[in-house]
Amino acid sequence: MPECDFCCLPGAQWVYVLQDRAVVALLSDEGLVTPLPNDGRWRACDICSELVDTQGMAGLVARSLSSLRMLGVPIPDGGPDLEHMAMVVMANFATVLSARPTRQPLQGRDS
């Protein structure tokens, strides 16, 4: 089952298609930001899709960080390191949401 590009958990049912490719990045443990290539198509599970559709940025960021922690990614418990990581995640999602993507059911070629 394909993973959600927002929370990284399996179960993507939707794909958001952006008019233009979003420029997003990944933050390393050393604080280095690396741009991630993407094709302008973001898969989403039902929960993340609802958050995208309602512009629920706080919930989307919290779900993403919680899911990453559950998957074994080291997430700080608080303080500036957590704030920095949350800001990078939020910036990526804001880039996607600001592109006004259109939602479509996920089909075989998107998985």
C-alpha positions in Angstrom: 0.0 0.0 0.0 1.5 3.4 -0.9 2.7 5.8 1.8 1.2 9.1 2.5 3.6 11.9 1.6 2.5 14.0 4.6 2.6 11.5 7.5 4.8 8.8 5.9 2.3 6.0 7.0 0.9 3.4 4.6 -2.6 4.0 3.4 -2.6 6.8 0.8 -5.9 6.9 -0.9 -5.7 10.4 -2.6 -3.2 12.3 -4.7 -2.9 16.1 -4.8 -1.8 17.5 -8.1 0.0 20.8 -8.0 -0.1 23.2 -10.9 3.6 23.8 -10.5 6.2 21.6 -8.7 6.7 22.6 -5.1 10.2 23.2 -3.9 10.5 21.2 -0.6 13.5 20.2 1.6 14.7 17.6 4.1 16.5 18.6 7.3 19.4 16.4 8.4 20.5 15.7 12.0 23.3 18.2 11.4 20.8 20.9 10.5 21.5 20.8 6.7 18.6 21.5 4.5 18.6 19.5 1.3 16.0 20.2 -1.5 13.9 17.1 -2.4 12.9 16.6 -6.0 9.2 16.0 -6.5 6.9 15.6 -9.4 4.1 17.9 -8.2 2.0 14.9 -7.0 1.5 14.4 -3.3 -0.2 11.2 -2.0 -2.3 11.5 1.1 -4.1 9.1 3.5 -7.7 9.9 4.5 -6.7 11.7 7.7 -4.0 13.9 6.1 -6.4 14.5 3.1 -9.0 16.0 5.5 -6.3 18.2 7.0 -5.1 19.4 3.6 -8.7 20.1 2.5 -9.5 22.1 5.6 -6.1 23.9 5.7 -5.4 22.3 9.1 -1.7 23.1 9.1 -1.2 22.6 12.9 -2.8 19.2 12.7 -0.9 18.2 9.6 2.5 19.1 11.2 1.6 17.4 14.5 0.5 14.2 12.7 3.6 14.2 10.6 6.0 14.6 13.5 4.1 12.0 15.6 4.1 9.5 12.7 7.8 10.0 12.1 8.5 9.4 15.8 6.4 6.2 15.6 8.5 5.1 12.6 11.7 5.5 14.6 12.8 8.9 13.4 14.5 10.8 16.2 12.2 13.7 17.0 13.2 16.1 19.8 10.8 16.2 22.8 10.7 20.0 22.8 12.7 23.2 22.7 14.4 24.9 19.7 15.3 21.7 17.9 11.6 20.6 17.8 10.5 24.1 16.8 13.1 24.1 14.0 12.0 20.7 12.7 8.4 21.7 12.9 9.1 24.9 10.9 10.8 22.9 8.1 7.8 20.5 7.9 5.4 23.4 8.0 7.3 25.2 5.3 7.1 22.1 3.0 3.4 21.7 3.6 2.7 25.4 3.2 4.5 25.2 -0.2 2.2 22.4 -1.2 -1.0 24.0 0.2 -0.3 27.4 -1.3 -0.1 25.8 -4.8 -3.9 25.0 -4.5 -3.6 21.4 -5.4 -6.5 19.4 -6.8 -7.4 16.2 -5.1 -7.9 13.0 -7.1 -8.4 9.3 -6.1 -5.1 7.5 -6.0 -4.8 5.1 -9.0 -2.3 2.4 -9.8 0.3 4.6 -11.5 0.4 6.9 -8.5 1.3 4.2 -6.0 
